[in-house]
């Protein structure tokens, strides 16, 4: 058995990550009484490829980092879930948004948490 990562295996990993993020978005949004879930679900595949394959967001204070600006404000739950999964955004803030967290149903600017624009 080899440890070679084939393109199909890699694509399956990204698909599973997208599915996991989708599940997290639905569970967290429902638990918090959030609305507008569909806009987030429709952009999760794109966000997953960007954040897990293309962009370098490993250091939020690095001037040369890649930046992502979400112009689809109600798609923020997918972005929050990914940022929490990557450890950029505190997971508790995502899990408790709408219940005292600084996160809202539209992106607010918090560059230290990977939220570059509002």
C-alpha positions in Angstrom: 0.0 0.0 0.0 1.3 3.4 -0.9 0.9 6.8 0.7 0.6 8.6 -2.6 -2.2 11.2 -2.6 -4.1 10.9 -5.9 -6.2 13.7 -7.3 -9.3 11.6 -6.6 -8.3 11.1 -3.0 -7.6 14.7 -2.5 -10.9 15.7 -4.1 -12.7 13.3 -1.7 -10.9 14.9 1.3 -12.1 18.3 0.2 -15.6 17.0 -0.4 -15.7 15.4 3.1 -14.4 18.7 4.6 -17.2 20.6 2.8 -19.8 18.1 4.0 -18.5 18.5 7.6 -18.6 22.3 7.3 -22.2 22.1 5.9 -23.3 20.0 8.8 -21.6 22.3 11.3 -23.3 25.3 9.7 -26.8 23.8 9.9 -26.4 22.5 13.5 -24.9 25.7 14.8 -27.4 28.0 12.9 -30.4 25.9 14.2 -29.0 25.8 17.7 -28.7 29.6 17.7 -32.0 30.3 16.0 -30.3 31.9 13.0 -31.9 32.6 9.7 -30.6 32.8 6.2 -28.8 29.4 6.2 -29.1 28.8 2.5 -26.7 31.6 1.4 -24.0 30.0 3.5 -24.6 26.5 2.2 -24.4 27.6 -1.4 -20.8 28.9 -1.0 -19.2 26.3 1.2 -17.6 24.3 -1.6 -15.9 27.5 -2.8 -14.8 28.5 0.7 -13.5 25.1 1.4 -11.2 25.0 -1.7 -10.0 28.6 -1.0 -9.3 28.1 2.7 -8.0 24.5 2.7 -6.1 24.5 -0.6 -5.4 27.9 -2.2 -5.1 30.7 0.4 -2.4 31.2 3.0 -4.2 32.6 6.0 -1.9 30.9 8.6 -0.8 34.1 10.2 -3.5 36.8 10.5 -1.0 39.5 11.3 1.2 38.9 8.3 1.0 41.6 5.7 1.6 39.2 2.8 -1.2 36.8 3.8 -4.0 36.1 1.4 -7.3 37.9 2.1 -10.8 37.0 1.4 -13.7 39.5 1.3 -17.2 38.1 1.5 -19.6 40.3 -0.4 -22.4 37.9 0.2 -23.1 39.0 3.8 -25.6 36.3 4.6 -23.1 33.6 3.6 -21.1 34.3 6.7 -22.0 31.2 8.6 -19.9 29.1 6.2 -17.0 31.5 6.6 -17.3 31.5 10.4 -17.3 27.7 10.5 -14.2 27.4 8.4 -12.3 30.1 10.4 -13.3 28.3 13.6 -12.2 24.9 12.2 -8.8 26.4 11.2 -8.4 27.9 14.7 -8.4 31.5 13.4 -11.7 32.4 15.0 -12.5 31.2 18.5 -14.8 28.2 18.2 -16.9 29.3 21.2 -17.6 32.6 19.4 -18.9 30.7 16.4 -20.9 28.1 18.4 -22.5 30.9 20.5 -23.1 33.6 17.8 -26.5 35.4 18.3 -26.1 34.5 22.0 -23.6 37.1 23.3 -20.8 36.5 20.8 -19.3 39.3 18.8 -20.4 37.5 15.6 -23.6 38.5 13.8 -25.7 37.3 10.8 -23.6 39.5 8.5 -19.8 39.9 8.5 -18.4 42.6 10.8 -14.8 43.6 10.4 -12.4 41.8 12.8 -9.1 41.3 10.9 -7.5 39.5 13.9 -10.0 36.7 13.3 -9.7 36.6 9.5 -12.7 38.9 8.9 -11.2 41.5 6.7 -14.2 43.7 5.7 -17.8 44.3 6.5 
